[in-house]
């Protein structure tokens, strides 16, 4: 949904400006938390609003939200490995790549 995409794009961009290097995992999880809450709430309300009672709706939203966030957290190690590969393939700089090629003790000039 559009709302989820907006939340998933704005949150990591704003956090990137404030976060320290190496915090990609936190930006990804936080964008999922925001985006999936909006997405799940809106979808469930539109799909089932008026068809099920309020308590069942809240349960449905919460279970869907927890499931989606759980899948994201479980897949996070894969995501963190794929992002640099895609960035290299697309010609974007890969943060931290200079450190791994220079070595831990090398200082930039």
N, C-alpha and C positions, 0 to 999 in steps of 0.2 A: 504494500500500500504506500501511497505517497507520504503519509504521516510517518511511517516507519523509516522510509528513506531519508526524510528530512532530519529526524532525530538521529539516525545513524550517521549522517554526514556532518551535522552541526556540532554535535557533542564532541567527537574526537578532534575536530578542527579547533574548537575553543580550548580543549584540554591540551592540545599540542603546543599552543602558544604559552601555556602556563606550566607545563610538565617538564620534568628533567629527562634527559636522554635515557633510553631503555625502558620507558614506561608505555610502550605500545600495547602490551597486554592489558593494562589498566584502561587505556582509551578504548580498546575494542570491547571489553566487558561493559564499561559504562555506557557506551553507545548502544549496546545490545539491551541493557537494562531500560534505557529510556525509549528506544525505538520499539521494542517488543511490547512494552506496556501500552503504548499508544496503539500500536497495530492490533494487538489482541483485544483490547477493550473495544475499539471501534468495530472490528470485524464481528466479534461475538454479539455486540449490541444490535448491529444491523441484521445479522443472520438470524438471531433468535429472540430479539426484543419483542415482547408481547406473546411469545410462544411458550416460554418457561417462566417460572416464578423468580423473584428477585434473588433469593438464596441460592437457587440452582445456577442462576446467571453468574453470580459472584464466584461460586465454586468453579464453574466452567472457565471463567476468565483467569482465575488464579492457577488452576491446573495447567491450562494452556501456556500461561506466562512462565511458570516454573519449568515446564517441559522445554520450551524454546530456549530459555536462558541456560538450562542444564546442558542441552545439546551444544550450545555455543561454547560453554566452558570446557566440555569434554573434547571438542574439536579444536580448541585454542592452540595446542601444540602443533597441530598440522597447519593451521592458519599462519602461525608465526614462522614456520619453515617455508611456506609457499610464497609469502609476500616478497621476500628478497629475490626469489627466483623470477617472479613476475616483473618486479622493478628492473632487474637486470635485462630481461628480455625486451621490455618496453623502452629501455634507454634512460631510465631515471636513476639518479644516484641512490646508492644503498647506504643508509646510515650505519656506521660502524665498520664498513668494508675496509677502510684505510687502516684501522687498528689491526684487523686480522692479517692483512698483507704486510704491514710494517713490523708486526710483532709487538709483544706487550711492553718491551723496554724501549722501543724506538720512539723518539720525540719528533713531532712534525717540525719542519724548518720554517 
